[in-house]
C-alpha cells in the first residue's frame, strides 16, 4: 500500500516552523547591525586618536616630528631634545641616543639655544655701552690673589707684570679692607671679594667654580708676598704652551726666597725643569723617580693651571679644609697625560718668595681664651691637621672607588696593583 507523500513542514504544524525561522533570521539581522555599529564606533575612535596625536606632535614646543625618522617612542625622549631632518645632506641627523646624550639634565625645561653653561668676570656697564666697548675682546686669563692691605705694595708690583688687556684681576680681601686700594688705577676694573680671616683656597673653592672661570685659558692663583722683578707673564705663558705644561709655577730665586721644597728652586741652566735629583738626607729623588715631590709637583704658593686642569683641581679642594695642605701631592692626577711631563717649574721666568706670615698675624691671639697661644702657631697646627685629614680621605676614596685605577701605581708582573686585586670595573 502506497502512502501519500506530503510536505512535513506544511502538513505537520507549519505555523510553528515559520515562526522559528523568522525568529532566527531576526536575531541574525540584529547582531549584524550591532557589530556594524561597534566597528564604525571603533573606527571613529581610531581616527580621532590619530588626529589628536598628530596635533600634539605638531603643536608641542618640546617634541617635533621628524620626517624620515620614526616617530614612535617620542614620549621617552628628554623634553629638550629636538630632531631636525631635511632633504639637505648638510643637515645633521640625530638619533635618539645622540639626543639623549647631548641633553643637559639641569636645563631640561629650557630650549638648548638659550642655555649658557659658562660665565666670566668681565664687568658690564649699567647703561648702553659704546661700540668700542662692545667690540673689546674678553680677557683670556685670570689672576687671583689673596691680598691684605699690608702687602698692597707687593700686590701692585705683581699686577703690573700682567698685561691687563688680557688678564682679569681678582683680589681676595682676607682683612676686610677694600677702600684703601682704589688709589691704584687697575683696582677699578678688578673683582674684589671680602671675607674676614679666610685663606686663598677658601676663596677659590667658593668663587672660582670651573663654570665661572671657564672662559679663561690660564688661571693664576698666587700668594701676595711674591717678588716679580724677573717675571714676565707673556713670556711665561708662551713657555708653558710650548712645553705642553698644564700645571706649573715660576721657579724661586734660591738666594732671596723662603724655599720649602728643592724642586721649586731655579736652575739657571734650563728653561724648564720637571724633576729634582737628591741623594742626601731624607726622601731621595733619583733619575727614575716617579712620585712627587721628586717630579710632577708644584707648590701651592704660586700655581698656574690650564682651564681643564683647574676644573679637576677645584673638585679636589675640600670645602671644609681651607689651607690646601696635601693638594700639591695630588695635583698631578689633574693633568691629561703623564704628570712627569705635564707638570713643571719654569726657570727662565722666576720669582722671589718672601715668606711673609700673614695668616693669623704676627702677634698673640686677641681671643682671651687663647691669649697665651701664638696665633701663627695655631694656624700651622691646623694646617698639619688638615693634611692628615686630607690624606685619610684620599685613602678612603681610593679604597671605596672600585672603578678607579691609580695610573702611577708601580706595576707588578705587567699589571697594576688594583688590577691584580680585582678592584676594577
Secondary structure as GFF3:
##gff-version 3
##sequence-region A 1 425
A	DSSP	alpha_helix	8	11	.	.	.	ID=ss1
A	DSSP	alpha_helix	14	59	.	.	.	ID=ss2
A	DSSP	three_ten_helix	74	76	.	.	.	ID=ss3
A	DSSP	alpha_helix	96	102	.	.	.	ID=ss4
A	DSSP	three_ten_helix	105	107	.	.	.	ID=ss5
A	DSSP	three_ten_helix	112	114	.	.	.	ID=ss6
A	DSSP	alpha_helix	131	135	.	.	.	ID=ss7
A	DSSP	beta_strand	141	147	.	.	.	ID=ss8
A	DSSP	three_ten_helix	149	151	.	.	.	ID=ss9
A	DSSP	alpha_helix	152	160	.	.	.	ID=ss10
A	DSSP	beta_strand	167	173	.	.	.	ID=ss11
A	DSSP	three_ten_helix	179	181	.	.	.	ID=ss12
A	DSSP	three_ten_helix	185	189	.	.	.	ID=ss13
A	DSSP	beta_strand	191	194	.	.	.	ID=ss14
A	DSSP	alpha_helix	200	207	.	.	.	ID=ss15
A	DSSP	beta_strand	218	222	.	.	.	ID=ss16
A	DSSP	beta_strand	226	227	.	.	.	ID=ss17
A	DSSP	alpha_helix	233	243	.	.	.	ID=ss18
A	DSSP	beta_strand	247	252	.	.	.	ID=ss19
A	DSSP	three_ten_helix	262	264	.	.	.	ID=ss20
A	DSSP	beta_strand	272	273	.	.	.	ID=ss21
A	DSSP	beta_strand	302	306	.	.	.	ID=ss22
A	DSSP	alpha_helix	307	316	.	.	.	ID=ss23
A	DSSP	three_ten_helix	327	329	.	.	.	ID=ss24
A	DSSP	three_ten_helix	331	334	.	.	.	ID=ss25
A	DSSP	alpha_helix	339	342	.	.	.	ID=ss26
A	DSSP	beta_strand	343	353	.	.	.	ID=ss27
A	DSSP	three_ten_helix	368	370	.	.	.	ID=ss28
A	DSSP	alpha_helix	375	400	.	.	.	ID=ss29
A	DSSP	beta_strand	411	412	.	.	.	ID=ss30
A	DSSP	beta_strand	415	416	.	.	.	ID=ss31
A	DSSP	alpha_helix	417	421	.	.	.	ID=ss32
###
